[in-house]
Amino acid sequence: MKNRPESPHIPRREFFSRLSDGLYGTALATLLGEDLFSSNPALAGHAVRDLKPRAPHYRPRAKAVIHLFMNGGPSQVDLFDPKPELARLAGGAPPRDILNKIEFADQVGGLLPSPYKFRRHGRCGMELSELLPHLGEVADDITLIRSMYGEHFNHEPAIYLMHSGRTLPNRPSLGSWVVYGLGSETRNLPGYVVLDDPKGLPINREQNWQSAWLPPVYQGTRFRAEGPPVLNLESRRKLPRDLIEAERALLRRLDTAHRNTRPMEPELDARIASYELAARMQLATSDALDLSQEDEATREMYGLNDELTRSYGTRCLMARRLVERGVRFVQIFIEGQIWDAHTNLEKSLTYSCGKTDRPAAALVKDLKRRGLLEETLVIWGGEFGRMPLAQVADRGADGRDHGPDGFSIWMAGGGVKAGLTYGGTDDIGHKSVDQRVSVHDFHATLLHLLGMNYRDLVYRRHGLDERLTDQFPARVVDEILV
């Protein structure tokens, strides 16, 4: 058979086969480039891979955030949202729409009024429960939002929503988004610090402060309130200062050489950055968390001399010292689910309020007297509230089931109005009905107070612009802003 002359044309199948390393490879490289070197268009188009401070979109009202997260779901009708109508309807059958969102349908009791008295506090006349006497002392400094609502009645998805904007796992946390957008004001401490309870991690554990697919440098760093704040921070060997500096200089050169041969590896960059930060933290952390520097009046104010309040008060005081030194975002968690009062409502609330009320109020007072409250946003709240009806227990120690449709949080400083009560629920405290505030609205407002437009804070991932407030309508709650 006679050989056919070689055609100058390449068959279509062969063309695409040969081009796979070119066209397809280019497309793949583009996608990888977006993931590994994506930039925030709202931040002048520069790649964001570090904790250096970055300019916000506009002048911020707050520079730092302290988030007092009350995992478990505090009861709004027993703490913040008095409902006289519940007393009149006590024991009556709950409205039918409540029964559609009950976790324990076989334990539904009648409508349950609060066993606690409410009274007005401060010049603003804010009504608060007798369980919160210390918060009442700072009523003129806080904004109380009574019209929050969420999307899920189970803890795990509701906590994911509060921390990441979605009811799903593997999304960047609120603190990670903030530090990604703004960086940190300190080189010697992490930009995002988590102070969890020595008695145990909260529901969802470390996922509460993960960076997920944001670069790992933006994840939360756990500081411990008991023992060494950060494990393995100090060297086991005591070496001369000059030798330590020489050792660090050599490590920096080796790290740089290693990194230069391995581009497009953000995990490696984050690990090297964490080692470098750890070296700087050895002195800064000891100073920041040395509470012996505080006078006795301050220690007493935070409750450090009381067994019940010592743990939470210690972490509130640590939070103040951290933001004072430039940490951008501090979260304080409590053990397990102490606000999850399915049974023994009065015992649960007495313990939870007794542990947290005094330290939380002390934090507001302390920030204010030091001139830090105006630029520090303090947030108090959980993932949802509780139902206005009884959850019947076997031994008569009734509690309340989860209530995501209407609950309360409070905020202080950082550009929110002082002494304001905003929004409301229906007559029995079940649904948010007046000036409603969604979790997404809360996130948009927080970012706004920090000087960021919630629509423009984006991260390019797989060709899409990801946002904290993604795929849901959101608004900045201008009515609560100064």
C-alpha distance (Angstrom), angle and dihedral (degrees) to the residues before:
residue distance angle dihedral
M1 . . .
K2 3.76 . .
N3 3.78 116.8 .
R4 3.77 113.3 -114.4
P5 3.79 116.2 -126.5
E6 3.80 112.6 -102.0
S7 3.76 109.5 -95.6
P8 3.79 118.3 -130.6
H9 3.80 86.8 -140.2
I10 3.81 122.1 83.1
P11 3.81 117.5 -142.0
R12 3.80 113.1 -109.3
R13 3.81 94.8 -116.0
E14 3.79 92.2 51.0
F15 3.80 90.8 45.4
F16 3.79 92.5 58.1
S17 3.78 91.7 41.0
R18 3.80 91.9 55.7
L19 3.78 91.1 42.5
S20 3.78 94.9 55.5
D21 3.78 92.3 93.2
G22 3.78 90.5 47.1
L23 3.80 113.4 35.2
Y24 3.77 96.4 23.8
G25 3.75 91.7 38.5
T26 3.77 90.6 52.2
A27 3.79 90.8 50.8
L28 3.78 90.8 49.0
A29 3.78 91.9 48.0
T30 3.79 89.5 50.0
L31 3.80 91.9 53.3
L32 3.78 92.2 45.5
G33 3.74 90.0 47.3
E34 3.77 90.5 54.0
D35 3.79 90.9 51.8
L36 3.77 97.9 42.0
F37 3.79 101.3 34.9
S38 3.77 103.1 21.8
S39 3.76 116.5 149.8
N40 3.72 132.4 -150.4
P41 3.83 105.5 -113.0
A42 3.78 88.4 -154.9
L43 3.79 90.7 60.5
A44 3.81 99.1 62.5
G45 3.80 93.8 -84.1
H46 3.80 96.2 -78.1
A47 3.80 119.6 141.6
V48 3.80 110.8 -104.5
R49 3.80 114.1 -144.0
D50 3.78 106.3 132.5
L51 3.79 145.0 49.5
K52 3.78 97.5 -105.9
P53 3.81 111.3 134.5
R54 3.80 113.3 -96.7
A55 3.76 131.1 -161.5
P56 3.82 115.1 -100.1
H57 3.79 122.0 -131.2
Y58 3.81 91.1 -103.3
R59 3.78 139.7 -6.0
P60 3.83 107.8 -53.2
R61 3.77 125.9 -137.8
A62 3.81 92.6 -156.8
K63 3.79 129.4 39.7
A64 3.81 98.7 -175.1
V65 3.81 140.0 24.8
I66 3.80 131.4 -145.1
H67 3.80 109.1 -167.3
L68 3.81 114.4 -163.3
F69 3.79 99.0 -164.2
M70 3.80 114.1 -162.8
N71 3.79 100.6 -160.9
G72 3.78 113.6 -159.7
G73 3.80 102.4 46.3
P74 3.84 119.0 -84.7
S75 3.80 115.2 -131.4
Q76 3.79 110.0 -108.8
V77 3.81 95.8 -165.5
D78 3.82 91.0 55.2
L79 3.82 97.3 43.1
F80 3.81 116.0 21.9
D81 3.79 112.7 3.6
P82 3.84 114.8 58.9
K83 3.80 114.4 -158.0
P84 3.84 115.2 -171.5
E85 3.80 89.0 179.0
L86 3.80 89.4 69.5
A87 3.79 90.4 62.7
R88 3.81 90.6 54.2
L89 3.82 92.2 47.7
A90 3.81 96.0 40.2
G91 3.79 112.3 152.8
G92 3.80 93.3 8.2
A93 3.79 123.9 132.6
P94 3.80 114.0 -85.4
P95 3.82 120.7 -117.8
R96 3.77 113.8 -86.3
D97 3.82 95.1 -115.8
I98 3.81 90.5 62.7
L99 3.78 91.0 62.4
N100 3.81 91.3 63.3
K101 3.80 90.9 68.5
I102 3.77 104.7 41.9
E103 3.78 120.4 124.3
F104 3.82 95.1 -161.1
A105 3.80 103.5 38.1
D106 3.82 92.5 171.0
Q107 3.81 91.9 59.9
V108 3.81 100.8 53.5
G109 3.77 114.1 140.6
G110 3.78 133.7 175.8
L111 3.79 128.6 -70.1
L112 3.80 109.0 -64.3
P113 3.82 122.7 -151.2
S114 3.77 118.4 -151.9
P115 3.80 115.1 -92.4
Y116 3.81 88.9 -147.1
K117 3.79 131.0 86.5
F118 3.80 122.9 -124.9
R119 3.78 125.8 -148.2
R120 3.77 137.1 177.8
H121 3.79 121.5 -99.4
G122 3.79 136.3 -162.8
R123 3.76 129.4 -7.4
C124 3.81 89.0 -57.3
G125 3.81 92.5 60.3
M126 3.81 94.0 -132.8
E127 3.82 111.4 -179.0
L128 3.79 113.4 -130.5
S129 3.79 135.3 165.0
E130 3.78 122.5 -96.3
L131 3.82 85.4 -116.9
L132 3.83 89.3 71.7
P133 3.82 105.4 54.5
H134 3.81 94.0 144.4
L135 3.80 93.7 49.7
G136 3.80 86.7 51.8
E137 3.81 87.9 62.7
V138 3.81 90.3 62.9
A139 3.82 97.6 37.3
D140 3.81 89.7 119.1
D141 3.81 89.6 58.7
I142 3.82 100.7 51.5
T143 3.77 140.6 71.3
L144 3.80 111.9 -137.6
I145 3.81 114.3 -156.1
R146 3.82 111.3 -162.1
S147 3.79 97.4 173.5
M148 3.82 105.2 68.1
Y149 3.79 118.2 136.7
G150 3.80 135.0 -178.8
E151 3.79 139.8 -167.0
H152 3.80 107.9 -118.1
F153 3.81 137.2 45.0
N154 3.83 97.8 -151.3
H155 3.78 121.8 86.9
E156 3.80 101.2 -126.5
P157 3.82 99.6 52.7
A158 3.81 92.1 36.6
I159 3.82 90.8 54.0
Y160 3.81 90.8 46.5
L161 3.80 87.6 52.9
M162 3.80 93.8 49.8
H163 3.79 93.2 47.7
S164 3.79 103.0 35.6
G165 3.81 109.3 16.8
R166 3.81 94.6 -111.4
T167 3.81 133.9 75.7
L168 3.82 88.8 -127.9
P169 3.81 131.6 91.2
N170 3.80 125.7 -115.9
R171 3.78 97.6 49.7
P172 3.83 124.3 126.4
S173 3.78 114.3 -94.8
L174 3.78 124.7 -116.8
G175 3.80 92.5 -105.6
S176 3.80 91.8 50.2
W177 3.80 91.2 53.9
V178 3.80 91.6 49.8
V179 3.80 94.7 49.7
Y180 3.81 90.8 43.3
G181 3.78 89.5 55.5
L182 3.79 100.1 40.8
G183 3.79 108.9 17.4
S184 3.78 118.0 -147.8
E185 3.79 135.9 -63.3
T186 3.81 92.2 -137.9
R187 3.81 132.3 62.8
N188 3.79 94.5 -167.4
L189 3.79 101.2 55.8
P190 3.82 133.7 43.0
G191 3.78 116.9 -89.8
Y192 3.82 91.8 -132.3
V193 3.82 118.9 40.7
V194 3.81 127.6 -177.1
L195 3.81 121.8 -158.0
D196 3.79 106.1 -166.1
D197 3.79 125.1 -176.3
P198 3.84 118.6 -90.3
K199 3.82 88.2 -136.7
G200 3.80 93.3 66.0
L201 3.78 148.1 -51.8
P202 3.81 121.5 -78.9
I203 3.79 125.0 -111.3
N204 3.85 110.9 -67.6
R205 3.81 86.8 26.8
E206 3.83 115.0 -153.2
Q207 3.81 91.5 0.5
N208 3.80 87.0 79.4
W209 3.81 90.2 73.8
Q210 3.82 102.6 27.0
S211 3.80 123.8 131.9
A212 3.85 91.2 -148.0
W213 3.83 106.8 -175.6
L214 3.79 94.3 -6.8
P215 3.82 109.7 98.3
P216 3.83 109.5 -74.4
V217 3.80 91.9 -118.6
Y218 3.83 87.7 78.1
Q219 3.80 98.5 57.7
G220 3.80 120.5 111.0
T221 3.80 119.9 -91.4
R222 3.80 116.2 -140.5
F223 3.80 117.5 -131.1
R224 3.79 117.1 -170.8
A225 3.78 122.5 -135.6
E226 3.81 93.1 -152.3
G227 3.78 125.4 52.1
P228 3.82 120.8 -10.0
P229 3.85 107.6 0.3
V230 3.82 91.2 -139.2
L231 3.79 120.8 25.1
N232 3.81 118.5 -122.2
L233 3.79 92.5 6.3
E234 3.79 94.8 126.4
S235 3.80 122.0 62.1
R236 3.79 115.8 -113.8
R237 3.80 89.4 -139.0
K238 3.79 121.3 69.0
L239 3.80 106.6 -136.8
P240 3.81 133.2 174.2
R241 3.79 114.0 -89.7
D242 3.83 93.4 -118.5
L243 3.78 91.3 53.1
I244 3.81 91.7 49.8
E245 3.81 90.9 52.0
A246 3.81 91.6 48.8
E247 3.79 90.5 49.5
R248 3.83 91.5 50.9
A249 3.80 92.1 47.9
L250 3.80 90.5 52.9
L251 3.81 91.3 48.1
R252 3.81 90.7 50.9
R253 3.81 91.0 53.7
L254 3.82 92.1 47.3
D255 3.82 91.7 46.9
T256 3.80 91.3 50.1
A257 3.79 92.6 49.8
H258 3.81 90.9 47.3
R259 3.81 92.9 48.2
N260 3.82 93.8 47.3
T261 3.81 90.4 60.8
R262 3.82 92.5 48.9
P263 3.80 110.5 51.6
M264 3.81 124.2 175.6
E265 3.82 95.0 34.9
P266 3.81 107.2 122.7
E267 3.82 92.4 174.9
L268 3.80 89.2 59.8
D269 3.80 91.3 47.7
A270 3.79 90.4 50.0
R271 3.79 92.9 48.4
I272 3.80 93.0 50.2
A273 3.80 90.0 46.0
S274 3.81 90.3 51.0
Y275 3.80 91.6 52.3
E276 3.78 91.1 50.1
L277 3.80 90.4 47.5
A278 3.81 90.7 48.6
A279 3.79 90.1 56.9
R280 3.81 91.1 52.7
M281 3.81 91.3 43.8
Q282 3.79 94.6 61.0
L283 3.78 91.4 84.8
A284 3.82 100.5 23.4
T285 3.82 95.9 52.8
S286 3.78 93.8 49.5
D287 3.78 90.0 52.6
A288 3.82 96.6 42.3
L289 3.79 94.7 50.8
D290 3.80 99.3 37.6
L291 3.80 99.0 114.6
S292 3.79 91.5 178.3
Q293 3.81 85.1 82.6
E294 3.82 89.3 68.2
D295 3.80 119.9 92.1
E296 3.78 121.9 -115.0
A297 3.81 94.0 -106.6
T298 3.83 90.8 58.0
R299 3.81 92.4 47.0
E300 3.79 90.0 50.4
M301 3.81 92.3 47.8
Y302 3.83 91.6 55.4
G303 3.82 91.5 46.4
L304 3.79 97.3 -113.8
N305 3.81 90.0 144.9
D306 3.82 93.2 56.3
E307 3.80 120.9 79.7
L308 3.82 93.2 -142.6
T309 3.82 96.5 51.6
R310 3.82 100.9 28.5
S311 3.81 97.9 93.9
Y312 3.79 97.4 45.5
G313 3.79 92.5 37.8
T314 3.80 90.3 53.1
R315 3.78 91.2 55.1
C316 3.80 93.8 45.6
L317 3.80 89.4 52.7
M318 3.82 90.4 46.5
A319 3.81 88.7 52.0
R320 3.79 91.4 54.6
R321 3.80 91.3 50.2
L322 3.81 91.1 48.6
V323 3.82 96.9 52.0
E324 3.79 87.9 43.3
R325 3.82 86.3 62.3
G326 3.79 96.3 47.5
V327 3.82 105.5 -88.8
R328 3.79 106.9 152.5
F329 3.81 103.8 -152.5
V330 3.82 129.8 19.5
Q331 3.80 124.1 -178.5
I332 3.79 124.1 -167.5
F333 3.81 119.4 -162.0
I334 3.78 131.2 -172.0
E335 3.77 128.4 -139.8
G336 3.78 119.2 -75.8
Q337 3.79 112.9 -48.3
I338 3.80 105.9 -37.6
W339 3.82 92.3 157.9
D340 3.83 92.3 53.0
A341 3.81 95.1 104.4
H342 3.81 103.0 177.7
T343 3.81 88.3 143.8
N344 3.80 135.9 15.3
L345 3.78 92.9 27.9
E346 3.79 96.1 -179.3
K347 3.82 94.7 46.4
S348 3.82 91.4 46.8
L349 3.80 95.0 49.0
T350 3.80 93.7 44.0
Y351 3.80 90.6 55.8
S352 3.83 96.4 41.2
C353 3.81 95.2 47.4
G354 3.79 92.2 40.3
K355 3.79 90.1 55.5
T356 3.81 99.2 44.8
D357 3.83 111.9 22.8
R358 3.80 98.9 76.1
P359 3.84 97.3 43.6
A360 3.83 93.7 44.8
A361 3.80 92.1 51.5
A362 3.81 90.2 44.6
L363 3.80 89.8 55.2
V364 3.82 91.0 56.2
K365 3.80 91.9 46.4
D366 3.79 93.4 46.7
L367 3.79 95.1 48.1
K368 3.79 90.1 48.3
R369 3.80 96.0 50.8
R370 3.81 90.5 48.8
G371 3.79 93.3 50.3
L372 3.81 92.5 -113.9
L373 3.80 101.5 109.8
E374 3.80 94.6 80.6
E375 3.80 91.0 61.3
T376 3.82 99.0 32.2
L377 3.81 120.5 76.1
V378 3.82 112.9 -150.3
I379 3.81 116.5 -163.2
W380 3.83 126.4 -170.6
G381 3.81 122.6 -173.9
G382 3.79 149.6 95.2
E383 3.78 137.0 -122.7
F384 3.85 94.3 -86.7
G385 3.80 141.5 -25.1
R386 3.81 134.7 -110.9
M387 3.79 136.1 -89.4
P388 3.82 120.9 -97.7
L389 3.80 90.1 -128.0
A390 3.77 133.5 75.7
Q391 3.77 123.8 -94.1
V392 3.77 100.1 -147.8
A393 3.80 115.7 -130.9
D394 3.81 126.1 -158.4
R395 3.81 94.6 -114.5
G396 3.79 96.7 40.0
A397 3.81 95.5 -100.1
D398 3.81 93.9 129.7
G399 3.79 124.5 -164.2
R400 3.78 138.5 173.7
D401 3.80 130.5 -93.5
H402 3.83 124.9 -132.4
G403 3.81 117.5 -68.2
P404 3.81 117.0 -166.9
D405 3.83 98.1 161.5
G406 3.79 96.8 74.7
F407 3.81 131.0 10.1
S408 3.80 143.0 140.4
I409 3.79 137.8 -112.5
W410 3.80 132.2 169.7
M411 3.79 132.9 -143.5
A412 3.79 132.7 -169.2
G413 3.80 137.1 -168.5
G414 3.78 124.7 -9.3
G415 3.81 96.5 92.7
V416 3.82 102.9 -44.6
K417 3.78 121.7 124.9
A418 3.79 117.0 -96.0
G419 3.81 120.9 -126.8
L420 3.80 94.8 12.1
T421 3.81 127.2 142.7
Y422 3.80 109.2 -162.7
G423 3.79 132.1 -169.2
G424 3.76 130.4 -12.1
T425 3.78 148.7 -136.2
D426 3.79 129.8 -126.5
D427 3.83 123.3 -77.9
I428 3.81 94.0 -78.0
G429 3.84 98.3 39.1
H430 3.77 97.3 -109.9
K431 3.82 107.7 114.0
S432 3.77 133.2 33.6
V433 3.80 104.2 -120.4
D434 3.81 108.7 153.6
Q435 3.84 122.9 62.2
R436 3.78 90.9 -16.8
V437 3.81 119.2 -150.1
S438 3.80 119.7 -160.5
V439 3.79 124.6 -158.3
H440 3.82 86.9 -107.4
D441 3.81 90.4 53.7
F442 3.80 88.2 51.2
H443 3.82 91.0 52.4
A444 3.81 92.9 46.7
T445 3.81 90.4 50.2
L446 3.80 93.3 48.4
L447 3.81 91.9 51.6
H448 3.81 90.1 46.3
L449 3.80 91.5 54.2
L450 3.81 88.6 52.7
G451 3.80 90.5 53.4
M452 3.82 98.3 -101.5
N453 3.78 129.2 123.6
Y454 3.80 105.4 -132.0
R455 3.82 91.2 -143.4
D456 3.79 93.3 51.9
L457 3.80 99.0 46.4
V458 3.81 96.4 93.6
Y459 3.77 140.9 154.5
R460 3.79 119.8 -155.4
R461 3.80 110.3 -130.1
H462 3.80 127.2 165.7
G463 3.78 89.2 -14.9
L464 3.81 94.1 -53.1
D465 3.79 132.4 104.8
E466 3.80 107.6 -120.2
R467 3.80 120.6 -157.7
L468 3.78 138.3 -177.7
T469 3.81 88.3 -123.6
D470 3.80 94.4 41.7
Q471 3.83 125.4 158.7
F472 3.79 94.9 -1.7
P473 3.80 132.0 90.0
A474 3.78 112.6 -106.9
R475 3.78 138.5 172.5
V476 3.76 138.1 -169.2
V477 3.81 107.7 -110.8
D478 3.79 95.0 -129.7
E479 3.80 93.2 174.2
I480 3.83 92.2 73.3
L481 3.81 95.2 47.6
V482 3.78 125.5 99.2
